[in-house]
C-alpha cells in the first residue's frame, strides 16, 4: 500500500509529487504517480513543441518546486546556465530552461522511481484506503489519492469540424498526438484566436510564407496573463471564497478568464507576419466545409470562401470535468458533492472525501480561475500539505 498516489503526471501531478518529496511528506517508495504516458510531462512537451512555443506566459516564480526562486537559482548553476533565458516583462522563462529545471527536479527527487504507466478506469473506496483499478487489470492501494487530471487529452472539436473529418477532410487539432499537419502541404488554415493559435500561426507562416490563413471569431485580444494577477492572492480570492453559491463561483471563473487572449509581445509577432504578407488574418467564423480536388473549401459566415490543403484547429479543450467518465461511479456510490457544472465541491484543503483530494481543473470551484495553471498547481498542493 502507498501513502500517496497521484493520478496524472502532467504539470499538476508532477508539482504535487515534487512538493511531497522535497518537503519530506512521503518517502519515494511510498509514492506512486499513474499516467498513461511513458514519462512525466509527456503531454506538456507535446503541446509546447507542436506550436514551437519559445517561452512561458507565466513568470519565473511559477514552476514545480516549493521554493519561489528555485528556477532562477537553477539558471545560475552549471546545469542551468546553458539554457538561461528570461523574457520581459515579468522574467518569463524560456521553455528549454523551464523543461531542464523540471528534469533536474525529477532527478533530484528520484521521481521516476514512483512512475507507473497505466490508465485508470475505476476508483474504489475501502475502509481506510483507496483502490485504483487500471485498464490492464492491475490494482493499487493507497491511503491518500490526489486527482491531478488534465484536459490535454480532450481537445475541443466544433460540430462543423467533426462533420468535415467524417467526410474525409484533411483536418487535425493542434493538440492531437496521432494526426498532425502533413509535411507535404502547401497551404494551411488555422482556426482559433488565442495564444495557441498565435504560436501556431507564427510557426506555420514562417514555414509556408504567404500560404497560411488564421480565422478567428474575434480580433486579437491582448492580456498579459489568462486572468488578472489579483487572483493569485487575497485581493480577489477573498471575495471568491465568500461566495457560497457554486453556480455563482462558476460564473465568476468564466468571467475572470481571458479566454482566447495573448500577451502584447506575441500579438506584435503575429502582426509582423501579417504585415509582411506571410500570414493572412480573417475575423470571421466557419459555417461549413466542402472538399474539392483534395482541397478544403471553407465557407465563412461573411459569405467568403477560403481554400486550403489542411485545416488546423486551435480551439482549446472541452470544458467538461476531466476523468468524469470513470469517476462517475465513484461519485454516485459515495455521494461525492459536485456543482451543477459537474465539477467537484471540495473542502478548503481540497479534500473531496476522506483521503481523496483534487488539484488542477477539478479544484477550480475552490482554487478559482488560476486552478489549471502552474500557479494553481502550487497553490493546490500547498493547501493539501497545510492540512496534513
MARDO-875884 format. One line per field, with one value per residue (C-alpha): residue number from 1; x, y, z. Coordinates in pm, 1 decimal, always signed. Layout:
titi: c(NUM,...)
X: c(X,...)
Y: c(Y,...)
Z: c(Z,...)
REM end
This chain:
titi: c(1,2,3,4,5,6,7,8,9,10,11,12,13,14,15,16,17,18,19,20,21,22,23,24,25,26,27,28,29,30,31,32,33,34,35,36,37,38,39,40,41,42,43,44,45,46,47,48,49,50,51,52,53,54,55,56,57,58,59,60,61,62,63,64,65,66,67,68,69,70,71,72,73,74,75,76,77,78,79,80,81,82,83,84,85,86,87,88,89,90,91,92,93,94,95,96,97,98,99,100,101,102,103,104,105,106,107,108,109,110,111,112,113,114,115,116,117,118,119,120,121,122,123,124,125,126,127,128,129,130,131,132,133,134,135,136,137,138,139,140,141,142,143,144,145,146,147,148,149,150,151,152,153,154,155,156,157,158,159,160,161,162,163,164,165,166,167,168,169,170,171,172,173,174,175,176,177,178,179,180,181,182,183,184,185,186,187,188,189,190,191,192,193,194,195,196,197,198,199,200,201,202,203,204,205,206,207,208,209,210,211,212,213,214,215,216,217,218,219,220,221,222,223,224,225,226,227,228,229,230,231,232,233,234,235,236,237,238,239,240,241,242,243,244,245,246,247,248,249,250,251,252,253,254,255,256,257,258,259,260,261,262,263,264,265,266,267,268,269,270,271,272,273,274,275,276,277,278,279,280,281,282,283,284,285,286,287,288,289,290,291,292,293,294,295,296,297,298,299,300,301,302,303,304,305,306,307,308,309,310,311,312,313,314,315,316,317,318,319,320,321,322,323,324,325,326,327,328,329,330,331,332,333,334,335,336,337,338,339,340,341,342,343,344,345,346,347,348,349,350,351,352,353,354,355,356,357,358,359,360,361,362,363,364,365,366,367,368,369,370,371,372,373,374,375,376,377,378,379,380,381,382,383,384,385,386,387,388)
X: c(+0.0,+117.9,+85.4,+16.5,-96.1,-126.4,-345.1,-196.9,+166.8,+140.4,+229.3,-24.9,+64.5,+439.6,+417.1,+231.3,+490.6,+788.5,+633.9,+557.0,+909.4,+1108.4,+913.6,+961.1,+590.0,+638.5,+926.8,+978.2,+893.9,+555.7,+456.4,+302.7,+224.1,-6.1,-20.6,-98.9,+230.9,+580.0,+736.5,+638.8,+507.5,+463.5,+156.9,+318.5,+619.7,+395.8,+170.5,+451.4,+678.8,+395.8,+341.2,+714.3,+643.3,+970.0,+884.9,+616.9,+335.5,+385.1,+672.4,+983.8,+845.3,+582.1,+748.9,+729.7,+948.7,+833.2,+1098.0,+981.0,+1319.7,+1428.4,+1413.7,+1607.8,+1876.8,+1894.1,+1955.7,+2282.0,+2414.2,+2637.6,+2336.6,+2106.4,+2339.7,+2349.4,+1970.7,+1928.0,+1684.1,+1419.4,+1178.9,+1030.5,+803.7,+792.7,+1105.1,+918.2,+1144.9,+1241.4,+1076.8,+1410.3,+1517.1,+1182.2,+1193.8,+1554.3,+1465.4,+1176.9,+1411.3,+1659.5,+1383.5,+1279.5,+1637.3,+1689.8,+1376.7,+1412.2,+1058.7,+1098.2,+1108.1,+743.4,+622.1,+364.0,+245.9,-120.9,-470.9,-708.2,-1057.2,-1201.3,-1156.1,-1291.2,-1304.3,-1203.9,-1237.5,-915.4,-774.2,-849.5,-815.6,-718.7,-801.1,-602.8,-712.8,-479.6,-649.3,-375.2,-497.8,-312.2,-398.6,-317.4,-410.1,-437.9,-516.5,-467.9,-664.7,-441.4,-612.1,-552.1,-755.0,-486.8,-647.2,-978.5,-924.8,-1240.2,-1372.8,-1654.9,-1950.0,-1859.6,-1507.9,-1637.0,-1862.1,-1576.3,-1345.0,-1613.4,-1647.2,-1275.7,-1146.4,-777.9,-816.0,-649.9,-636.0,-312.8,-305.5,-391.9,-89.0,-189.7,-285.7,-83.7,-23.9,+112.1,+467.2,+384.2,+113.4,+147.8,-138.2,-287.4,-581.1,-562.3,-888.8,-867.4,-779.0,-593.8,-233.7,-210.3,-342.6,-96.7,+204.4,+82.3,+28.2,+377.8,+530.9,+348.3,+364.7,+742.4,+732.9,+472.3,+500.1,+202.8,+6.0,-131.4,-466.7,-582.7,-958.3,-1075.8,-1422.0,-1269.7,-978.3,-654.4,-730.2,-435.1,-395.8,-59.1,-197.5,-503.6,-661.4,-597.6,-288.4,-515.0,-649.5,-310.5,-370.1,-634.1,-715.7,-972.0,-976.5,-1123.8,-1438.7,-1448.0,-1420.6,-1702.4,-1942.4,-2138.6,-2318.3,-2107.2,-2310.4,-2201.7,-1843.2,-1859.3,-1986.6,-1704.0,-1445.0,-1596.3,-1588.8,-1241.3,-1065.0,-930.8,-1006.6,-873.3,-620.0,-244.3,+32.7,+125.3,+464.6,+302.5,+45.5,+334.0,+488.7,+157.6,+108.5,+459.0,+376.5,+54.0,+228.0,+498.3,+237.9,+342.4,+8.8,-349.9,-583.4,-960.5,-1204.0,-1480.0,-1644.0,-1655.5,-2001.4,-1929.9,-1683.7,-1670.3,-1393.5,-1298.6,-991.3,-822.1,-873.6,-1081.5,-1323.0,-1427.3,-1737.5,-1734.1,-2020.6,-1942.5,-2008.4,-1641.1,-1470.1,-1114.6,-930.6,-651.5,-496.1,-522.2,-713.2,-551.3,-781.6,-652.8,-988.1,-882.5,-1025.3,-1363.9,-1496.2,-1644.2,-1468.5,-1166.7,-1188.4,-1563.1,-1622.7,-1457.0,-1514.1,-1893.6,-1939.9,-1729.2,-1926.2,-2255.8,-2156.9,-2004.4,-2234.2,-1944.3,-2060.8,-2049.0,-2167.5,-2429.2,-2135.1,-2022.6,-1701.7,-1617.5,-1717.7,-1410.5,-1318.1,-1078.9,-799.0,-915.7,-1049.9,-1342.5,-1371.7,-1150.9,-808.5,-925.2,-802.1,-816.2,-595.3,-585.5,-907.2,-1102.6,-1021.8,-1129.3,-1450.9,-1219.8,-893.6,-1056.4,-960.7,-588.8,-653.3,-539.4,-214.1,+127.4,+42.9,-279.1,-81.1,+142.6,-149.8,-335.9,-65.1,+21.0,-340.3,-326.8,+5.9,-114.1,-395.9,-196.6)
Y: c(+0.0,+350.9,+654.6,+886.8,+806.0,+1076.7,+1020.3,+1229.5,+1300.4,+1639.5,+1978.9,+1943.6,+1589.4,+1642.9,+1963.9,+1771.1,+1492.1,+1729.0,+1916.3,+1593.5,+1461.7,+1780.8,+1866.1,+1507.9,+1436.7,+1098.4,+861.8,+783.5,+414.3,+514.1,+737.3,+638.5,+852.5,+694.1,+829.3,+677.3,+806.6,+664.4,+973.7,+1277.0,+1586.9,+1397.8,+1598.4,+1925.8,+1853.4,+1753.2,+2058.5,+2313.4,+2162.1,+2125.1,+2501.4,+2578.2,+2785.6,+2966.3,+3083.3,+3060.1,+3305.8,+3291.1,+3448.3,+3268.3,+3210.4,+2974.7,+2635.1,+2290.1,+2340.1,+2471.2,+2747.8,+3056.3,+3136.7,+2778.5,+2821.6,+3148.2,+2990.0,+2689.4,+2918.4,+3027.9,+2675.5,+2485.7,+2273.6,+2570.7,+2835.9,+2695.2,+2735.4,+3054.1,+3281.0,+3513.1,+3729.8,+4065.8,+4151.2,+3950.9,+3742.9,+3472.0,+3167.2,+3018.3,+2681.7,+2499.6,+2639.6,+2550.8,+2194.5,+2145.7,+2265.1,+2015.6,+1734.2,+1848.2,+1828.7,+1480.3,+1354.6,+1527.4,+1375.0,+1036.8,+1094.0,+837.3,+564.2,+635.7,+638.5,+379.3,+383.8,+294.2,+426.9,+448.5,+310.7,+291.9,+430.4,+231.9,+318.5,+63.8,+103.6,+303.9,+336.6,+383.8,+120.8,+232.6,-3.1,+22.4,-69.9,-371.2,-505.3,-407.2,-274.4,-37.6,+68.8,+397.0,+580.5,+907.5,+983.6,+1313.2,+1361.3,+1569.0,+1500.9,+1746.0,+1843.4,+1777.0,+1452.6,+1627.8,+1881.5,+2062.5,+1996.6,+2223.5,+2041.2,+2153.5,+2013.8,+1676.2,+1651.9,+1760.0,+1492.1,+1224.8,+1335.3,+1291.2,+1646.1,+1696.9,+1838.9,+1795.2,+1953.8,+2118.5,+1900.4,+1572.4,+1343.5,+1093.3,+1318.3,+1628.8,+1865.2,+1669.4,+1773.0,+1788.7,+2057.0,+2392.4,+2580.0,+2582.4,+2734.7,+2779.4,+2818.3,+2998.2,+3334.0,+3265.5,+3211.4,+2861.5,+2979.7,+3270.4,+3043.6,+2805.4,+3093.8,+3230.2,+2884.0,+2792.1,+3133.3,+3100.3,+2753.4,+2843.3,+3222.8,+3368.0,+3043.7,+3047.5,+3193.2,+3236.0,+3250.8,+3396.8,+3493.0,+3797.2,+4034.3,+3960.3,+4017.6,+4134.3,+4027.0,+3963.0,+3667.7,+3446.9,+3602.3,+3907.8,+3863.8,+3962.0,+3604.8,+3483.6,+3638.4,+3760.7,+4072.0,+3883.6,+3540.2,+3671.3,+3776.8,+3446.9,+3238.7,+3439.3,+3326.3,+3025.5,+2950.3,+2726.6,+2833.1,+3190.2,+3075.7,+2913.7,+3239.7,+3431.2,+3188.5,+3212.7,+3592.7,+3610.6,+3401.3,+3585.9,+3303.4,+3346.7,+3608.8,+3654.2,+3878.8,+4200.6,+4074.2,+3773.4,+3994.9,+4202.4,+3889.0,+3789.0,+4144.3,+4137.9,+3818.5,+3975.9,+4298.1,+4122.2,+3908.8,+3576.3,+3539.9,+3634.0,+3707.0,+3697.2,+3792.5,+3555.7,+3227.1,+2891.6,+2795.6,+2483.5,+2296.0,+2114.4,+1906.4,+1970.5,+1832.0,+1744.2,+2099.7,+2210.3,+2482.4,+2656.6,+2872.7,+3160.2,+3337.4,+3650.2,+3455.7,+3437.8,+3110.3,+3012.1,+2717.7,+2523.7,+2179.4,+2128.5,+2279.7,+2304.0,+2357.9,+2567.2,+2565.3,+2469.2,+2191.8,+2060.9,+2232.6,+1916.0,+1776.0,+1560.7,+1196.8,+1216.3,+904.1,+678.1,+897.6,+897.3,+559.4,+673.6,+999.1,+811.6,+537.1,+766.3,+1063.8,+1299.8,+1658.8,+1829.8,+2163.3,+2178.2,+2221.5,+1870.2,+1981.3,+1867.2,+2068.5,+2038.2,+2141.2,+2430.7,+2172.2,+2036.6,+1716.7,+1556.3,+1262.2,+1126.7,+1072.6,+1186.4,+1523.6,+1710.3,+1975.6,+2138.6,+2173.2,+1960.4,+2206.3,+2528.8,+2577.4,+2613.0,+2748.0,+2984.3,+3094.8,+3006.0,+2641.5,+2497.4,+2694.9,+2628.8,+2881.0,+2685.9,+2363.6,+2528.0,+2672.6,+2341.7,+2120.7,+2386.0,+2375.1,+1996.8,+1997.2,+2257.5,+2022.9,+1706.5)
Z: c(+0.0,-85.2,+138.6,-155.5,-509.0,-774.2,-1079.7,-1360.6,-1442.8,-1609.3,-1463.1,-1181.1,-1077.6,-1101.0,-896.2,-626.0,-631.9,-614.4,-320.1,-132.3,-184.4,-127.5,+187.1,+307.9,+344.4,+180.7,+103.9,-262.9,-212.0,-63.5,-356.1,-689.7,-994.8,-1251.0,-1605.3,-1948.5,-2087.2,-2054.5,-1894.9,-1683.6,-1865.1,-2193.8,-2298.5,-2185.3,-2407.0,-2697.4,-2676.9,-2636.6,-2901.6,-3154.7,-3159.7,-3111.0,-2800.1,-2711.5,-2358.8,-2094.4,-2038.7,-1661.2,-1463.0,-1338.4,-987.0,-1131.1,-1152.9,-991.5,-682.0,-341.5,-315.4,-509.9,-664.4,-735.1,-1113.4,-1102.7,-883.1,-1112.9,-1411.4,-1244.9,-1190.7,-1433.3,-1535.1,-1591.2,-1735.5,-2090.5,-2111.4,-1905.8,-2086.2,-1945.1,-2140.6,-2048.1,-1887.5,-1561.7,-1635.3,-1818.5,-1853.5,-2186.1,-2247.2,-2267.2,-1929.6,-1770.1,-1905.4,-1798.0,-1448.6,-1435.7,-1534.6,-1267.7,-1004.9,-1121.1,-1093.7,-759.2,-604.8,-784.2,-910.6,-1189.5,-923.2,-843.1,-1206.0,-1313.6,-1673.2,-1694.2,-1747.0,-1450.8,-1516.0,-1164.2,-814.8,-518.6,-151.3,+113.0,+488.8,+532.9,+182.1,-187.0,-455.4,-804.7,-1091.6,-1415.7,-1766.5,-1770.2,-1457.2,-1215.2,-879.9,-649.8,-296.9,-124.1,+194.1,+1.9,-362.0,-546.9,-869.1,-1096.7,-1428.5,-1710.0,-2015.1,-2275.9,-2395.0,-2462.8,-2742.0,-2847.4,-3198.1,-3323.5,-3481.7,-3833.4,-3785.8,-3665.9,-3972.3,-4200.4,-4060.9,-4104.3,-4468.1,-4530.4,-4490.6,-4415.9,-4066.4,-3727.2,-3383.5,-3276.5,-2962.2,-3134.6,-3097.7,-3364.4,-3654.7,-3730.3,-4020.1,-4320.9,-4411.7,-4782.2,-4770.8,-4945.9,-4776.4,-4428.6,-4245.0,-3866.3,-3672.9,-3338.6,-3188.2,-2863.3,-2758.7,-2907.6,-3244.3,-3234.1,-3175.4,-3447.9,-3692.8,-3630.5,-3674.7,-3993.5,-4159.9,-4130.8,-4289.0,-4553.8,-4600.8,-4784.5,-4767.8,-4413.0,-4309.1,-3949.9,-3888.7,-3558.2,-3435.5,-3267.6,-3315.1,-3128.4,-2758.7,-2553.1,-2189.3,-2031.5,-1835.4,-1882.1,-1571.3,-1354.3,-1129.3,-838.8,-847.1,-722.3,-380.2,-136.1,-340.7,-548.6,-386.1,-59.0,-242.1,-433.4,-115.2,+42.3,-232.6,-107.4,-434.5,-657.1,-959.4,-889.2,-840.5,-1184.6,-1333.0,-1164.9,-1305.3,-1653.4,-1646.7,-1492.0,-1755.2,-2055.8,-2296.0,-2645.8,-2538.7,-2582.1,-2444.4,-2625.7,-2743.3,-2909.0,-3079.8,-3214.6,-3369.8,-3530.0,-3659.5,-3808.9,-4001.2,-4127.0,-4227.1,-4428.2,-4608.2,-4458.9,-4275.5,-4358.0,-4066.6,-4109.5,-3837.2,-3930.8,-3837.0,-4014.8,-4131.9,-4332.1,-4549.1,-4881.1,-5035.0,-5396.3,-5574.6,-5243.2,-5120.3,-4823.7,-4932.6,-4612.8,-4622.0,-4372.0,-4200.8,-4405.6,-4724.7,-4822.1,-4909.1,-4816.6,-4968.4,-4801.9,-4819.0,-4444.5,-4151.9,-3809.7,-3512.1,-3221.4,-3045.5,-2693.9,-2479.3,-2369.6,-2057.8,-1906.5,-1596.2,-1689.7,-1583.5,-1533.4,-1745.8,-1485.7,-1178.6,-1220.4,-1049.0,-750.7,-729.8,-731.8,-489.4,-226.6,-290.2,-360.6,-394.7,-734.4,-865.4,-1138.9,-1379.9,-1280.1,-1107.9,-751.8,-445.8,-224.9,+126.7,+184.1,+192.6,-146.5,+6.9,-175.6,+59.0,+334.1,+176.6,-168.1,-298.0,-628.7,-785.7,-1127.9,-1327.7,-1079.8,-799.4,-966.3,-766.6,-465.6,-613.7,-862.6,-1216.1,-1182.8,-1085.6,-1418.8,-1433.3,-1278.2,-1006.6,-942.1,-907.0,-646.9,-454.5,-469.3,-325.0,-65.0,+59.3,+81.5,+266.4,+515.4,+616.7,+680.8)
REM end
